[in-house]
Amino acid sequence: MAIVLLAYLISMRYRTLGRTGIVVSNLCLGTMMMGAWGSTGDVECRAMVDAALEAGVNFIDTADVYAFGESEELLGRALKGRRDDVVLATKFNNAMDEDPNHRGNSRRWIFRAVEDSLRRLQTDWIDLYQVHRPDESCDIDETLSALSDLVHAGKVRCIGTSNFPPEQIVEARWVAETRARERFACEQPSYSVLARGVESSVLPTCQRFGMGVITFSPLNGGWLTGKYRRDASPPEDSRASRYPDHFDFGGAATEAKLDAVERLQRIAGETGLSLVHLALGFVLEHPAVTSAILGPRSAAQLQELIGAADVDLSEEVLDAIDAVVPPGTNLNPGDSGWSPALPASERRRRRP
């Protein structure tokens, strides 16, 4: 009853994914916490999918590497009998085991990875198949050629990228157009109030090419829930507590983030919103953004997040946010997602 009431009260909004003609909800159910990484099993996963669909979410994003296939398996079971109700996205690239060829963006691995994902998801096709990150060892034409063949075979409807820097988005576009390959329809970057670096180049590049943008970590790993505070350890159930090496609580950017969150909480209070809804509303206001990925661990968390679907922020509120974190700024450089960065010293110095 609570789920049905929530669906009635929320006005889900929908946008076209780039120029694909595929219409998706502006909130996307992310599944990284489904399975061992979030300690959630079949019952809770199905409850999350039920809540999402009842609220009008028609977009679900996963990846083969999430709990090393378990997330896709749980999602496949939860979607049984209603596969046609969702736009289903998954990703490949990350190592799935110790075999050096069970990773990357080669044709050899892509053809194996897609069959594995199709089997785990219990489906005949994937709506959006995304390259989880660039592969410096692989020619982008090798990747685009393989993905184009999957589209032509009907196993994949459209293709996208994740964590691609703007120069590689441009290179992929050029290769696709000059060699008659399928073009990437969208990009999935990290984007939040505290991590705005993509505003300077990635988002404008996507707009220029008519690509959709699906943002991950819009709450910056839990920072924008207000759960992390000065002189207190992260809550035991938080991602910072469970994966300390993956999040930056206690790192160099901690004080800057704590200061920013305190100021943002005041703005949210003055606006009559929760900090979570302010943060999600901010991401959805950018004209390049198609959908923001939510990463709940339970149906209860999802119901709290999903109310942001119809949040509108005024110019005054957006200006106030800009005063806290200037446009194009990452408070922690590590929040930029995958980056080639500076190579190790032995790679950047020529030796005789």
C-alpha positions as CSV (number, residue, x, y, z in Angstrom):
1,M,0.0,0.0,0.0
2,A,2.8,2.4,0.9
3,I,4.5,1.7,-2.5
4,V,1.3,2.3,-4.4
5,L,0.7,5.6,-2.5
6,L,4.2,6.7,-3.3
7,A,3.7,6.1,-7.0
8,Y,0.5,8.2,-6.9
9,L,2.2,11.1,-5.2
10,I,5.4,11.2,-7.3
11,S,5.3,12.7,-10.8
12,M,8.1,10.8,-12.5
13,R,9.6,12.6,-15.4
14,Y,11.0,11.1,-18.6
15,R,13.6,12.1,-21.1
16,T,14.9,10.8,-24.4
17,L,18.3,9.0,-24.1
18,G,20.5,11.1,-26.5
19,R,19.2,10.6,-30.0
20,T,18.2,7.0,-29.7
21,G,14.5,7.6,-29.4
22,I,14.5,5.5,-26.2
23,V,12.5,7.2,-23.4
24,V,13.8,6.7,-19.9
25,S,12.9,8.0,-16.4
26,N,15.0,10.8,-15.0
27,L,15.8,8.5,-12.1
28,C,17.6,5.2,-12.8
29,L,17.7,2.3,-10.4
30,G,21.4,1.3,-9.9
31,T,22.1,-2.2,-8.7
32,M,25.7,-2.1,-7.4
33,M,24.4,-2.8,-3.9
34,M,22.4,-5.9,-5.0
35,G,24.2,-9.0,-3.9
36,A,27.3,-9.4,-1.7
37,W,28.6,-5.8,-2.1
38,G,25.4,-4.5,-0.4
39,S,24.5,-7.7,1.5
40,T,21.1,-7.8,-0.2
41,G,19.4,-11.0,-1.4
42,D,16.5,-12.0,-3.6
43,V,13.7,-10.7,-1.4
44,E,15.2,-7.2,-0.9
45,C,16.2,-6.9,-4.5
46,R,12.8,-7.8,-5.8
47,A,11.3,-5.3,-3.3
48,M,13.5,-2.6,-4.7
49,V,12.6,-3.4,-8.3
50,D,8.9,-3.5,-7.3
51,A,9.2,-0.1,-5.7
52,A,11.0,1.4,-8.6
53,L,8.5,0.2,-11.2
54,E,5.5,1.2,-9.1
55,A,7.0,4.7,-8.8
56,G,7.4,5.0,-12.6
57,V,11.1,4.2,-12.9
58,N,11.6,2.4,-16.2
59,F,15.4,2.5,-16.3
60,I,17.8,0.0,-14.5
61,D,21.6,0.0,-14.7
62,T,23.9,-2.8,-13.6
63,A,27.3,-4.2,-14.6
64,D,28.9,-7.6,-14.9
65,V,31.5,-6.7,-12.2
66,Y,28.9,-5.8,-9.5
67,A,29.5,-8.6,-7.0
68,F,31.1,-10.4,-9.9
69,G,27.9,-11.4,-11.7
70,E,25.6,-11.8,-8.7
71,S,24.0,-8.4,-9.2
72,E,23.0,-9.3,-12.7
73,E,21.7,-12.7,-11.6
74,L,19.5,-11.2,-8.8
75,L,18.2,-8.5,-11.2
76,G,17.4,-11.2,-13.8
77,R,15.3,-13.1,-11.3
78,A,13.6,-9.9,-10.1
79,L,12.6,-8.9,-13.7
80,K,11.3,-12.3,-14.7
81,G,8.0,-11.8,-16.5
82,R,8.4,-8.0,-16.8
83,R,11.5,-7.6,-18.9
84,D,9.7,-5.5,-21.4
85,D,8.7,-3.0,-18.7
86,V,12.3,-1.7,-18.4
87,V,15.2,-0.2,-20.3
88,L,18.0,-2.4,-19.1
89,A,21.6,-1.3,-19.1
90,T,24.7,-3.2,-18.2
91,K,28.5,-2.7,-18.6
92,F,31.7,-4.6,-19.3
93,N,35.5,-4.0,-18.9
94,N,36.5,-4.9,-15.4
95,A,38.3,-8.1,-14.5
96,M,35.9,-10.9,-13.7
97,D,38.6,-13.4,-12.6
98,E,42.4,-14.0,-12.8
99,D,42.4,-14.7,-16.5
100,P,44.1,-11.8,-18.3
101,N,41.7,-12.1,-21.2
102,H,38.5,-12.0,-19.0
103,R,38.6,-8.2,-18.9
104,G,39.1,-5.1,-21.1
105,N,37.5,-3.9,-24.4
106,S,38.8,-6.5,-26.9
107,R,36.4,-8.2,-29.4
108,R,37.4,-11.5,-27.7
109,W,36.2,-10.4,-24.3
110,I,33.2,-8.4,-25.4
111,F,31.7,-11.4,-27.2
112,R,32.2,-13.6,-24.1
113,A,31.0,-10.9,-21.7
114,V,27.8,-10.1,-23.5
115,E,26.8,-13.8,-23.5
116,D,27.5,-14.1,-19.8
117,S,25.4,-11.0,-19.0
118,L,22.5,-12.1,-21.2
119,R,22.5,-15.5,-19.4
120,R,22.7,-13.9,-15.9
121,L,20.0,-11.3,-16.7
122,Q,17.8,-14.0,-18.3
123,T,17.1,-11.9,-21.4
124,D,17.7,-12.1,-25.1
125,W,18.8,-8.5,-25.5
126,I,20.4,-5.6,-23.7
127,D,19.0,-2.1,-24.3
128,L,22.2,-0.2,-23.4
129,Y,25.6,-1.9,-23.4
130,Q,28.3,0.3,-21.9
131,V,32.1,0.3,-21.9
132,H,32.7,0.6,-18.2
133,R,36.0,2.5,-18.8
134,P,38.6,3.0,-21.5
135,D,41.2,0.3,-22.2
136,E,44.6,1.8,-23.1
137,S,45.7,-1.6,-24.6
138,C,42.9,-1.7,-27.1
139,D,42.2,0.3,-30.3
140,I,38.8,2.0,-30.0
141,D,37.9,0.7,-33.4
142,E,38.4,-2.9,-32.2
143,T,35.8,-2.1,-29.5
144,L,33.4,-0.2,-31.7
145,S,33.6,-2.9,-34.4
146,A,32.6,-5.6,-31.9
147,L,29.8,-3.6,-30.4
148,S,28.5,-2.7,-33.8
149,D,28.3,-6.4,-34.6
150,L,26.3,-7.0,-31.4
151,V,23.8,-4.2,-32.4
152,H,23.4,-5.7,-35.9
153,A,22.9,-9.2,-34.4
154,G,20.1,-7.8,-32.2
155,K,21.7,-8.6,-28.9
156,V,22.2,-5.0,-28.0
157,R,20.0,-2.0,-28.9
158,C,22.5,0.8,-28.4
159,I,25.9,1.4,-26.9
160,G,27.5,3.8,-24.5
161,T,30.5,4.7,-22.4
162,S,31.3,5.3,-18.7
163,N,34.2,7.2,-17.2
164,F,35.4,8.3,-20.6
165,P,37.4,11.6,-20.7
166,P,36.2,14.1,-23.3
167,E,39.1,13.5,-25.7
168,Q,38.3,9.8,-25.9
169,I,34.6,10.6,-26.5
170,V,35.6,12.8,-29.4
171,E,38.0,10.1,-30.8
172,A,35.3,7.4,-30.6
173,R,32.9,9.7,-32.4
174,W,35.5,10.3,-35.2
175,V,36.3,6.6,-35.5
176,A,32.6,5.7,-35.7
177,E,31.8,8.3,-38.4
178,T,34.9,7.6,-40.5
179,R,34.7,3.8,-40.3
180,A,30.9,3.3,-40.3
181,R,30.6,2.0,-36.8
182,E,27.8,2.4,-34.4
183,R,28.2,5.6,-32.4
184,F,28.1,5.8,-28.6
185,A,24.7,7.1,-27.6
186,C,25.5,8.2,-24.0
187,E,28.2,8.6,-21.3
188,Q,28.0,7.7,-17.7
189,P,30.2,10.0,-15.5
190,S,30.5,10.7,-11.8
191,Y,28.6,13.9,-11.1
192,S,27.3,15.6,-7.9
193,V,27.3,18.9,-6.1
194,L,30.7,17.9,-4.6
195,A,32.2,16.6,-7.8
196,R,31.5,19.0,-10.6
197,G,34.6,18.5,-12.8
198,V,32.6,17.0,-15.7
199,E,30.8,20.4,-16.1
200,S,33.9,21.8,-17.7
201,S,34.3,19.4,-20.6
202,V,32.6,16.0,-20.5
203,L,29.0,17.4,-20.2
204,P,29.5,20.1,-22.9
205,T,31.1,17.4,-25.2
206,C,28.1,15.2,-24.8
207,Q,25.7,18.0,-25.5
208,R,27.6,18.9,-28.7
209,F,27.2,15.4,-30.0
210,G,23.7,14.9,-28.8
211,M,24.7,12.1,-26.4
212,G,22.7,11.3,-23.3
213,V,24.2,11.5,-19.8
214,I,23.5,9.0,-17.0
215,T,25.2,10.2,-13.9
216,F,26.5,7.9,-11.1
217,S,27.2,8.8,-7.5
218,P,24.9,11.8,-7.4
219,L,25.1,11.7,-3.6
220,N,28.9,11.4,-3.7
221,G,29.2,8.1,-2.0
222,G,26.8,9.1,0.8
223,W,28.4,12.5,1.6
224,L,25.3,14.3,0.4
225,T,23.0,12.3,2.8
226,G,24.6,14.2,5.8
227,K,25.6,10.9,7.4
228,Y,29.3,11.9,7.7
229,R,30.1,14.3,10.5
230,R,33.0,15.9,12.3
231,D,34.6,14.0,15.2
232,A,32.5,10.9,14.4
233,S,33.3,7.6,12.7
234,P,31.3,6.7,9.6
235,P,28.1,4.8,10.4
236,E,28.7,1.0,10.5
237,D,26.3,0.5,7.5
238,S,27.8,3.2,5.4
239,R,29.9,2.6,2.3
240,A,32.8,4.6,3.9
241,S,32.8,2.1,6.7
242,R,32.4,-1.0,4.5
243,Y,34.8,0.1,1.8
244,P,37.2,2.6,3.4
245,D,39.7,2.4,0.5
246,H,37.0,3.3,-2.1
247,F,35.7,6.4,-0.4
248,D,37.5,9.5,1.0
249,F,36.2,9.8,4.5
250,G,39.2,10.8,6.6
251,G,41.2,11.8,3.5
252,A,42.6,15.2,2.5
253,A,39.3,16.4,1.2
254,T,37.3,15.6,4.3
255,E,37.3,19.1,5.9
256,A,36.3,20.7,2.6
257,K,33.5,18.3,2.2
258,L,32.3,18.6,5.8
259,D,32.2,22.4,5.4
260,A,30.4,22.2,2.1
261,V,27.8,19.7,3.4
262,E,27.0,21.9,6.4
263,R,26.4,24.9,4.1
264,L,24.3,22.8,1.7
265,Q,22.2,21.6,4.6
266,R,21.3,25.1,5.4
267,I,20.4,25.8,1.8
268,A,18.2,22.7,1.7
269,G,16.5,23.7,5.0
270,E,15.8,27.2,3.6
271,T,14.4,25.7,0.4
272,G,12.2,23.2,2.3
273,L,14.0,20.1,0.9
274,S,16.0,17.4,2.4
275,L,19.7,17.4,1.6
276,V,19.3,14.3,-0.5
277,H,16.5,15.8,-2.6
278,L,18.5,19.0,-3.0
279,A,21.5,17.0,-4.3
280,L,19.5,14.9,-6.7
281,G,17.6,17.9,-7.9
282,F,20.9,19.8,-8.6
283,V,22.2,17.0,-10.8
284,L,18.9,16.7,-12.8
285,E,18.9,20.5,-13.4
286,H,21.9,20.3,-15.7
287,P,20.6,20.4,-19.4
288,A,23.0,17.6,-20.4
289,V,21.8,15.1,-17.8
290,T,19.2,12.5,-18.9
291,S,19.0,10.4,-15.7
292,A,20.6,10.1,-12.3
293,I,21.5,6.7,-10.9
294,L,20.2,5.8,-7.4
295,G,22.1,3.2,-5.5
296,P,19.9,2.1,-2.6
297,R,20.5,-1.0,-0.4
298,S,16.8,-1.4,0.4
299,A,13.4,-0.5,-0.8
300,A,13.0,1.9,2.1
301,Q,16.1,3.8,1.0
302,L,14.8,3.9,-2.5
303,Q,11.5,5.4,-1.5
304,E,13.3,8.2,0.3
305,L,15.4,8.9,-2.8
306,I,12.8,8.6,-5.5
307,G,10.8,11.6,-4.3
308,A,13.4,13.8,-6.0
309,A,12.0,12.9,-9.4
310,D,9.9,16.1,-9.6
311,V,12.1,18.5,-7.7
312,D,12.7,21.9,-9.3
313,L,15.4,24.2,-8.1
314,S,15.2,28.0,-8.6
315,E,18.0,30.1,-10.0
316,E,18.5,31.5,-6.6
317,V,19.1,28.1,-5.1
318,L,21.4,27.0,-7.9
319,D,23.4,30.3,-7.4
320,A,23.6,29.5,-3.7
321,I,25.0,26.0,-4.5
322,D,27.5,27.6,-6.9
323,A,28.8,29.7,-4.0
324,V,29.5,26.6,-2.0
325,V,31.1,24.5,-4.8
326,P,32.0,26.5,-7.9
327,P,31.1,25.1,-11.3
328,G,33.6,22.7,-12.7
329,T,35.2,21.9,-9.3
330,N,35.9,18.6,-7.7
331,L,36.5,19.0,-3.9
332,N,38.4,15.8,-4.1
333,P,40.3,15.2,-7.4
334,G,39.8,11.5,-6.9
335,D,36.0,12.0,-7.5
336,S,36.6,12.4,-11.2
337,G,36.0,8.7,-11.9
338,W,38.5,6.8,-14.1
339,S,41.3,8.9,-15.3
340,P,44.5,8.1,-17.2
341,A,46.2,10.5,-14.7
342,L,50.0,10.9,-14.6
343,P,51.6,7.5,-15.3
344,A,54.0,5.9,-12.9
345,S,57.5,7.4,-13.0
346,E,59.0,4.6,-15.1
347,R,56.4,5.2,-17.8
348,R,56.8,9.0,-18.0
349,R,60.6,9.0,-18.2
350,R,62.5,7.7,-21.2
351,R,65.4,5.5,-20.2
352,P,68.3,4.5,-22.4
